Amino acid sequence: MVVVVVVVVVVVVVVVVVVVVVVVVVVVVCAVGPGLGSGVSAALFADIARVTSTSDRTAVMAIFMSVRQLGLLIGVSSHLRIGLFW
């Protein structure tokens, strides 16, 4: 019985982490664009600074900046692909 509860808790935690990561990636990708979305990055990094410890902050910021750059590359390449075929 205890094993089942532990498995359920682990599955729930994994699902929550995946949902949070997806939401963060969407926010970061939206922050790349012009307009109101460009202001999101300041709030996002302020929130990261608030919830991370000083020793972990650089690594977490680097991960988020990497995801942001990846979103920029994927976004541009998808627009190029759509432009070539439409």
FENDA-V165879 format. One record per backbone hydrogen bond with DSSP energy under -1.0 kcal/mol. NH is the residue of the N-H (numbers start at 1). CO is the residue of the C=O. E is the energy in kcal/mol with one decimal. If there is no record, write none. Layout:
nh co e
NH CO E
NH CO E
This chain:
nh co e
5 1 -1.8
6 2 -2.4
7 3 -2.4
8 4 -2.4
9 5 -2.5
10 6 -2.4
11 7 -2.5
12 8 -2.5
13 9 -2.4
14 10 -2.5
15 11 -2.5
16 12 -2.4
17 13 -2.5
18 14 -2.5
19 15 -2.4
20 16 -2.5
21 17 -2.5
22 18 -2.4
23 19 -2.4
24 20 -2.5
25 21 -2.6
26 22 -2.4
27 23 -2.4
28 24 -2.7
29 25 -2.6
30 26 -2.3
31 27 -1.6
38 35 -1.2
39 36 -1.3
40 37 -1.1
43 39 -1.1
44 40 -2.8
45 41 -2.6
46 42 -1.9
47 43 -2.1
48 44 -2.2
49 45 -2.3
50 46 -1.6
51 47 -2.0
52 48 -1.6
57 53 -1.3
60 56 -2.2
61 57 -2.7
62 58 -2.3
63 59 -2.1
64 60 -2.4
65 61 -2.5
66 62 -2.2
67 63 -2.4
68 64 -2.2
69 65 -2.3
70 66 -2.5
71 67 -2.4
72 68 -1.9
73 69 -2.3
74 70 -2.8
75 71 -2.6
76 72 -2.3
77 73 -2.4
78 74 -2.4
79 75 -1.9
80 76 -2.3
81 77 -2.3
82 78 -2.4
83 79 -2.5
84 80 -2.0
85 81 -1.5
86 82 -1.5
